[in-house]
Amino acid sequence: MENRDLLCENLSVSSDGKTLLFAGYDTNALAKKYGTPLYLMDEMRIRERIRTYKKALFDAFGDKGHALYASKAASFKRLYEIMREEGMGIDVVSSGEIYTAMKAGFPMAHSYFHSNNKTDEDIYYAIECGVGYFVVDNAEELFAIDRIAEEKGLVQNLLLRITPGIDPHTYAAIATGKVDSKFGSAIETGQAEEITRTALSLKNIKLCGYHCHVGSQVFDSDVYISTATVMLKFVADMQEALGFKAEQLDLGGGYGVRYICEQPKIDIYENIMQLGAFMKSEAKRLGIELPSVSLEPGRSIVADAGLTLYTVGTVKRIPEYKNYVSVDGGMTDNIRFALYGAPYTILPSGKMDEKRDMKASVVGRCCESGDIIQENVMLPSSVGRGDILATLTTGAYHYSMASNYNRIGKAPVVMLTPDKDYVAVRRQTLEDISAQDE
Ligand code: LLP
């Protein structure tokens, strides 16, 4: 058994060495009970990650440190309930996420509404739902919010999304902090100052501070220090130029997680403590009061709390070329290899004691050659029809990016706690899939 592949403490192997356990549960038994493909989520791990962020932010910034969950990483009712129970704020990006959070009874005053293109309908809906803060991407949106807030007879709180011009050293599709990004207003071009002036001139909004997010799956802690340096300087510059004192500074999400054992483990607590010490001294050096500081992690809250189980179907061996192991899911439940070439660890749930001597591409069931979960996976050569495979670290951006391509139903999400396993999202039925067809 290759222990190094057990990426997170919630993974272990049964005493006879055969079965993969997740959050203490026998993964083969869960596959049998709920069917596959199946998303599992370890509720205690989610709560533990939330508490780590909250404690770190409190220890680093006192009452001025706030943690928000970026719910795009995994969005369904039960998760918003957990966020509510844990006293976490949330970041939402669409009317759909707002609606789901409302259904969970989430206190919307603690929500931040992002997105680079909010429609008027979104803005009306968010205001009606009492969203605490809009994170405004551009001037057009600012005018729309001001107009709709006036119609509604209220003053809407907001932050401005600023592009600090930082390269987060992650893959291009999820880098967002560079000047040419589709998100936010760049400091370098003068647009960040311009939008601040505009915001300060409008009557039906209240500018509370700034937001930035430089990218996702970031391992380099220097990235946050550089981002904080640029943003604090901008806060100081705006205070000097416009007399505007930012109350809030949100540095976004992005801490990386391990999909394969070669990736480093990040000590979130330590990182945030360092960031706190740096920001306090930098604010002092600049002669400004440190605004309250938020982080909005998504992936690092839920990623390794998740795991996907599949049943193997066809195993195709093309002599001297390649082996294919087909599973009953694919790009419909995990689009990340197709989109980003993302790496994954895949383990044979019931054959953890066998030598992994067959190299294979683990592929899905969609009619598309790009429907690959991972290439060059080492599996026991005995793996065949009916065996269960587990893809690790699938709690973030899997269920939330799932599709019905080929009219394949979305997999259910089953939560695991020390006392019980329960369905948080049920499996889509054939009826569900065609429910909107007139
Ligand atoms: N805040 C903002 C404004 C964001 O855009 C994001 C992620 C986050 C926070 C959370 O970042 P995290 O802590 O999860 O890295 N679908 C891609 C990831 C896209 C990330 C989009 N924004 C993936 O599967 O890797």
Residues whose N, C-alpha, C, O or C-beta is under 5 A from the ligand:
A	BS01	LLP	A70 A73 H114 I174 H213 G215 S216 Q217 G252 G253 G254 Y255 E296 P297 G298 R299 S300 Y397
